[in-house]
Amino acid sequence: MTAQDLDAGEAVWMMVSRGAPWIAHADNAPANLAFAMPDDGDYVSIAGHVEIVDDDERKKALWTVVARAWWSGPEDPDLLLLKLTPTRIEFWDGPSGSISRTFAMAASVIAGREIGMGQKKVITPPPA
């Protein structure tokens, strides 16, 4: 899946198939979404709850040409939206470049503590 949008309420929206076997159990289920840019040493983990949404106007607003690989258009009856509302967001900004990361990991192992491993931040959004 690909994140299509981050709305003003900080929810992440994705397009999903109504025919996916897990859809029947997904509404209000706990979920985690992760993004990685290993070449830059950046990682994001978003934990929260998902909601299945069948909203024609939002489907049209989120529609992209790339989505045509899976659906005929925003009105395709198989298209649903998955809304992830975050309860915890973790961000790691590590050293960029494989040599820097390898050196930082080796130094951390030898010293028994984190050395040069970048920054980690945790964000807990306020309840809606």
N, C-alpha and C positions, 0 to 999 in steps of 0.2 A: 504494500500500500504506500501511497505517497500523500504526505500532508498537503492539502490544497489551500488551507487558509488558517490564519490565527485571528479570531474575531476580537472585538472590543472587550468582550467578557473573558478573554484569554483562553477560550476553548479552541482546540485544534480540530479541524474538519477534514475528513477523508471520504473518498468514494469507495463503496463496497458492493459486492454482488449479493442480491437477495437470495441467490441459490447457494451461497457458501454454507457448509454444514454447521459452522459455529454460530451463525447469526441468531438462531433460535435461543441461544443461551447468553448472548452478548449484552442485551439491554440491562443497564445499571450494573454491569459486571466490573470488577476491578481490572485495570489494564495498565500496561507500561509501553511507552513509545520511546525509542532511542534513536539518536542521530549521531553520526560519527564522521569526523574529518581527520582521519589518522595522519595524513601528511602534515596537518597543522597542529596536531596534538589536541584537538578540540572534541569534546564529547558532551552530549546532553541526554539526560534521562528524565522523562516526564511520567510520573505516576498519577493515576486518577481513576475516574469511573467513566464508562462509555454509555452512550445513549444512541439508539438507532432512530434516525430521523428520516421521514418520508415527506419532504417539503419541496414541491415543484419549483418555487421561486428561488430557493437556495441552490437547488441543483443547477438551475440556469445560470445563477451568479458564479458558481464554482466551475462550470463546464470549461474544459480546455480541449484543444485539438488532440492532445495526447490521449485523453480519455476515450477517444473514438476507437482505440485499439481493443477496448473491452466492451463498450456500449455503443449503440447506434446514435444516441443523442441524449440530452438531459431528460427527455420524456420516456426513455427506455424503461419498461416495467421491471427489469432486473436491477436497476440502479437504486441504491439506497445510500444514505449518508451516515457516517459514524462520527459522533461528536465526543471528543475526549475532553473532559473538564478536569484540569490538573488539581491535585491536592499536595503534590510535592515535586519540585523541579531541582535536579542536581546538574551542575555545570562544572566540567573539568577543563581547565586551560593548561595543558601540559607543554613541555618543551617541544618545539617544532624541529623536524629533522630526525632521522633515525639514529644518527650518531649521538646527538644530544640526549635523546630518550634513553639510549643504551647506556651512556655514561651515567645519567642520573639514576637509572635503576640499579646499576652496579654499585654506585656510591651509596645508595640507600641500603642495599643488602649488606654491604661491608660495615656500615655505621650502625645498622639496626634501627634506623629512623629515616624519615623522608628527607631527601636532599635534592633540591632542584627539580622536584617533580611537578612544579607549576602550582596553580591555585585551584581550589575546589570551593564552590559556593552552593548553598542550599537555600531555596526559596520556597516558602510555604504560603501560597496565596490565601488571602482572607476568605472566610466562608461567604458564599453568595447570598 
